[in-house]
Structure formats: structure tokens, C-alpha cells
Amino acid sequence: MKKRLEKATFAGGCFWCMVKPFDQWDGVESVISGYTGGHVENPVYEEVKKGTTGHYEAIQITYEPEKISYQQILDLYWPQIDPTDDGGQFHDRGGAQYRTAIFYHNEKQKELAIDSKEALEDTNRFQKEIVTEILPADTFYPAETYHQEFYKKNEKEYTLDREQSGRDEFIERYWESL
């Protein structure tokens, strides 16, 4: 019997830091780094990095909903980001490429994403407004090969980038310590 697979797409700042948290869960088939939400077809990293394409750096997760639910994936997503920052994520600043967003692929994902955002707002965990957008999924363009599984292929650079970004300190302060 063929596995039933679904997609989940998220933006959370630099895509290098977004792959590993999802890549290690049973039921996740793949996590691809790429670009979505912009107006340029087949963008390349140097274009997206300049912030002129409108694209977000994003990840697209292919998963088996019988093993890991979309709700579980949402629950993994929120603690990876600062959902109150509309100017980027941690040390990654600039245009649209570093903003946060949930890109839904169907109405059920949309409902769950909205509900999860409202539930997060209701916790009063943050003093500022939750600005993560919930948008319809658009064409997803995989990033160049050297960006894929970056944390595995470039462990030192990945670790250094994460340490310097402030992401882990934020996660510890707002997610792990509560």
C-alpha cells in the first residue's frame, strides 16, 4: 500500500536553522529548503538574499499524517521562531525573506494554523503582537543543493551561525524555560 503524504510549508527566518527541528521526527519524509511567496519565478539565493524577489526563505516538509499530524508539526514550528518580529528573525534582518509565515495547503491546515496562532496569543507568553502571517501556499522553489541539509553537511558553520544568531537564547527564554 502506498504511503499517503502531505506537505507543510513554513518560513522562520534563515532556512538553515529551520530544517533540523523537523528533520528528525518519525513520519517526516523530507524537509527541503527553498523560496516561496514572491513574484520572481525560479529565484536563486543571491536574488532572494537581496530582498527584491518578495520570496521568503522557507522549508517544505513532506510528511505522513498517519505518523505525525499537521497539529504536531505546528506545535514544533512555533518554538523555532520569534512570532512577534516582523523585521526578520534574530540576526537575519531585511526584506520579506526572513519574516515568519505559515503557508497552508488546504482549508484544514488553514483552520489549524489560525487556531494555533490564536492559542499562542491567548497564552500571553509575549508582550508584543503575534505577527506571523498565515498565507495560502504558493509555488515552492527548492533552494540550491548546497543549502539542503546544511546542518549535516556544514556542521561547524551551522553551529556557529546558530550560536551567533541569538535564536537558541530566545528559544530557551521564551519556550524552554516556561
C-alpha positions as CSV (number, residue, x, y, z in Angstrom):
1,M,0.0,0.0,0.0
2,K,1.3,3.4,-1.0
3,K,2.0,5.9,1.8
4,R,-0.2,9.0,1.9
5,L,2.0,12.1,2.1
6,E,1.1,15.7,2.7
7,K,3.1,18.9,2.6
8,A,3.6,21.7,5.2
9,T,5.4,24.9,4.4
10,F,6.8,27.4,6.9
11,A,9.0,30.5,6.9
12,G,11.0,31.1,10.0
13,G,14.0,33.2,9.1
14,C,17.1,31.6,7.8
15,F,16.1,28.2,6.4
16,W,19.3,26.6,7.6
17,C,18.0,26.8,11.2
18,M,14.5,25.5,10.3
19,V,15.4,22.1,8.8
20,K,16.9,20.2,11.8
21,P,14.0,20.7,14.2
22,F,11.6,18.9,11.8
23,D,14.0,16.5,10.0
24,Q,14.4,14.2,13.0
25,W,10.7,13.1,13.6
26,D,9.2,9.8,12.7
27,G,6.8,10.4,9.8
28,V,8.7,13.3,8.3
29,E,9.9,12.1,4.8
30,S,11.8,15.2,3.8
31,V,12.5,18.8,4.7
32,I,13.5,21.0,1.7
33,S,14.9,24.5,2.0
34,G,13.6,26.9,-0.6
35,Y,11.8,30.0,-1.5
36,T,8.1,30.9,-1.7
37,G,5.6,33.7,-1.6
38,G,7.4,36.1,-4.0
39,H,6.9,37.4,-7.5
40,V,10.1,36.1,-9.3
41,E,10.0,32.7,-11.0
42,N,12.8,30.3,-10.3
43,P,14.7,32.6,-7.9
44,V,18.2,32.0,-6.8
45,Y,19.7,32.6,-3.4
46,E,21.6,35.7,-4.3
47,E,18.4,37.3,-5.5
48,V,16.3,36.3,-2.5
49,K,19.1,37.4,-0.1
50,K,18.8,40.9,-1.5
51,G,15.2,41.0,-0.6
52,T,13.9,42.1,-4.0
53,T,12.0,39.0,-5.0
54,G,9.3,39.1,-2.3
55,H,10.1,35.5,-1.5
56,Y,10.5,34.1,2.0
57,E,13.3,31.7,2.9
58,A,11.1,28.7,3.8
59,I,11.1,25.0,4.3
60,Q,8.7,22.5,2.8
61,I,8.1,19.4,4.9
62,T,6.7,16.2,3.3
63,Y,5.2,14.0,6.0
64,E,3.0,11.0,6.6
65,P,-0.1,12.3,8.5
66,E,-0.7,8.8,9.9
67,K,2.6,9.1,11.8
68,I,2.8,12.8,12.5
69,S,-0.1,15.2,12.4
70,Y,-0.2,18.7,11.0
71,Q,-1.0,19.9,14.5
72,Q,2.1,18.2,15.8
73,I,4.2,20.0,13.1
74,L,2.6,23.3,14.0
75,D,3.5,22.6,17.7
76,L,7.1,22.1,16.5
77,Y,7.1,25.2,14.4
78,W,6.1,27.9,16.9
79,P,9.0,27.3,19.3
80,Q,11.5,27.7,16.5
81,I,10.7,31.4,15.8
82,D,10.1,34.8,17.4
83,P,6.5,35.2,16.2
84,T,6.5,38.9,17.3
85,D,9.2,40.1,15.0
86,D,8.1,41.4,11.6
87,G,11.5,42.6,10.6
88,G,13.2,39.3,10.3
89,Q,14.4,36.6,12.7
90,F,17.2,37.1,15.2
91,H,20.3,38.4,13.4
92,D,18.8,37.9,9.9
93,R,17.2,41.2,9.0
94,G,16.0,42.8,5.9
95,G,13.1,42.2,3.4
96,A,10.5,39.6,3.2
97,Q,13.0,36.8,3.0
98,Y,13.4,36.5,6.8
99,R,9.8,37.1,8.0
100,T,7.8,34.3,9.5
101,A,4.7,32.7,7.9
102,I,2.7,29.5,7.8
103,F,1.7,28.6,4.2
104,Y,-1.4,26.4,4.3
105,H,-2.0,23.8,1.6
106,N,-5.7,23.2,2.3
107,E,-8.6,24.5,4.4
108,K,-7.9,22.1,7.3
109,Q,-4.3,23.3,7.5
110,K,-5.6,26.9,7.4
111,E,-8.0,26.3,10.3
112,L,-5.4,24.5,12.4
113,A,-2.9,27.3,11.7
114,I,-5.3,30.0,12.7
115,D,-6.4,28.1,15.8
116,S,-2.7,27.5,16.8
117,K,-1.9,31.2,16.4
118,E,-4.9,32.2,18.5
119,A,-4.0,29.7,21.2
120,L,-0.5,31.2,21.3
121,E,-1.9,34.7,21.6
122,D,-4.1,33.5,24.4
123,T,-1.1,32.3,26.4
124,N,0.2,35.9,26.8
125,R,3.7,34.4,26.5
126,F,4.8,37.5,24.6
127,Q,4.3,41.2,25.4
128,K,4.1,42.1,21.7
129,E,1.6,41.1,19.0
130,I,2.0,37.8,17.1
131,V,2.8,38.9,13.6
132,T,3.4,35.5,11.9
133,E,1.3,35.5,8.7
134,I,-1.0,32.6,7.6
135,L,-1.0,32.6,3.9
136,P,-2.1,30.2,1.1
137,A,0.8,28.0,-0.2
138,D,2.3,29.2,-3.4
139,T,4.8,27.8,-5.8
140,F,7.8,26.4,-3.7
141,Y,11.2,26.7,-5.4
142,P,13.8,24.4,-3.8
143,A,17.0,26.2,-2.9
144,E,20.3,25.3,-4.4
145,T,21.8,22.0,-3.5
146,Y,24.4,23.4,-1.1
147,H,21.6,24.7,1.1
148,Q,19.9,21.3,1.5
149,E,20.6,19.5,4.8
150,F,23.0,22.3,5.6
151,Y,23.2,21.3,9.3
152,K,24.5,17.9,8.3
153,K,26.9,18.9,5.5
154,N,28.4,22.0,7.2
155,E,28.1,21.3,10.9
156,K,30.7,23.8,12.1
157,E,29.2,26.7,10.1
158,Y,25.7,25.7,11.1
159,T,26.5,25.6,14.7
160,L,28.4,28.9,14.6
161,D,25.6,30.6,12.7
162,R,23.0,29.4,15.2
163,E,25.1,30.4,18.2
164,Q,25.7,33.9,16.8
165,S,22.1,34.4,15.7
166,G,20.5,34.6,19.2
167,R,17.9,32.0,18.2
168,D,18.8,29.5,20.8
169,E,18.8,32.0,23.6
170,F,15.4,33.2,22.5
171,I,14.1,29.7,22.4
172,E,15.4,29.0,25.9
173,R,14.0,32.2,27.3
174,Y,10.5,32.0,25.8
175,W,9.9,28.3,25.1
176,E,12.0,26.0,27.2
177,S,12.0,27.9,30.5
178,L,8.2,28.1,30.8
